[in-house]
Amino acid sequence: MDRRQEILDAATKSFSLFGYKATTIEQVAKVANVGKGTIYTFFDNKEVLLQEVVVSLIREMKVAMDMAIDPSVSFIDNAHMALMKMLQFREKHVLFAKLVEEEKALRTPAVKEMLQVIETEIISYIAGFIQISIDKGQVNECDPPLVAYLLLKSYLAFVVDWQQTHDEPLNEEKILMTFKQTIFSGLTKK
């Protein structure tokens, strides 16, 4: 493994453990087992380091969603699987969870910006999938970025927000059925 990747891995660990604000270049250097100056040969500052870590996170998320999509099943099933995969990834990925937690608690501008980058990339990905489905004649004409935003925020509300205000989390079948009966029924061609 090269030095740059070792530094990125160390930064990911540090940001995941301590958050963006509490992570220092010194901590990253110690975890990477390099001198502080070595980090600055690859990255101008901590914010650039976070940006690189987030780009890697986005790449991993897209690969996970790509693997969830099956061209032989319906738009509805693919949309559901891709969104659930993304949300499962979010719950499993400590860094993403830590960034969300820090943004809520501290409103750190760099973290808010990176979370916006992640959301924009996810919406763009979903919108591309919707556009392909429109082109295939599986989905009615619509504004793909707006529908992608609606789908993402709705799934987040059911999977994440629901658990914060209700005793029982919604299971995947209930979420899928609700979306099939509402949003997806309006999107798909009859």
Summary of the structure (lengths in Angstrom):
residues: 190
radius of gyration: 18.9
end to end distance: 52.0
largest distance: 61.9
contacts: 555
relative contact order: 0.10
helix: 81%
strand: 1%
